[in-house]
């Protein structure tokens, strides 16, 4: 087990290294960041002065080595537009993105796993066909389009849910009174002990969580269906069936746990998808997290900020995959051998 954990942990290093290297050189294909952000807005001599002061007129390999050195010291850079350290963006907005990802995972698990079991139980019947089509639609439909439809129906037409934001103005004012706030609004609202604030936070989270969660729910549905069907063909299932065990019990008890193990593994892969979808979801619902800030800096052509945030997200994805690998190894001993 320890050998497996050490190997998986060490794999984080080349994963992050490859990702940040790709991001660095892809960003540089557009030229130096200052010209990209300020070109056409400054006189040529002032632009050249700023480029020289930032060191962007040096050889690209020199800049790359310096960038890696800064990353090793935990320095992800500073934004050009407002001079904010990238690590500060993580502390201010990372909680919002984490909270949204957790909501989405909860929705995906609650929706995808039971429907996958139903599809497997009713294999090759019309409910199975309908659920498989739904899974494809959920996965293929752009998350921003789903978000806009949800806003139109539940916020505009029905008026039962908020249209945007993480909380109402009154709730955010209450949040400011918390010392050592976590940035997770639901947790902070629970710490406040205000039922009204808790309800308000949950109401604002419903539509973004559904829009992003259904993206992953389609993956879980098809994965659980496939694995439950495969498990139901095993010899020990046939033996249990011959003893008179009901089909419902076979699916929910005997076939459920083996089918759940691949889902745990895939959760790590879905984190990257959720973070990518969070950019569009946060922008659609004005959910002020890292994805929302990334969209803002992309619009401002602040490629230093974009590069830093993407590097941070790469580290988060790599660490999350390591945690998921550990959980999978604990649940299924075969993984670590």
PyMOL commands that set and color helices and strands:
alter all, ss='L'
color gray80, all
select helices_A, chain A and resi 2-28+33-38+44-54+60-72+86-121+126-140+143-157+169-175+185-192+195-232+235-242+247-254+256-285+290-299+303-331+333-336
alter helices_A, ss='H'
color red, helices_A
deselect
rebuild
show_as cartoon
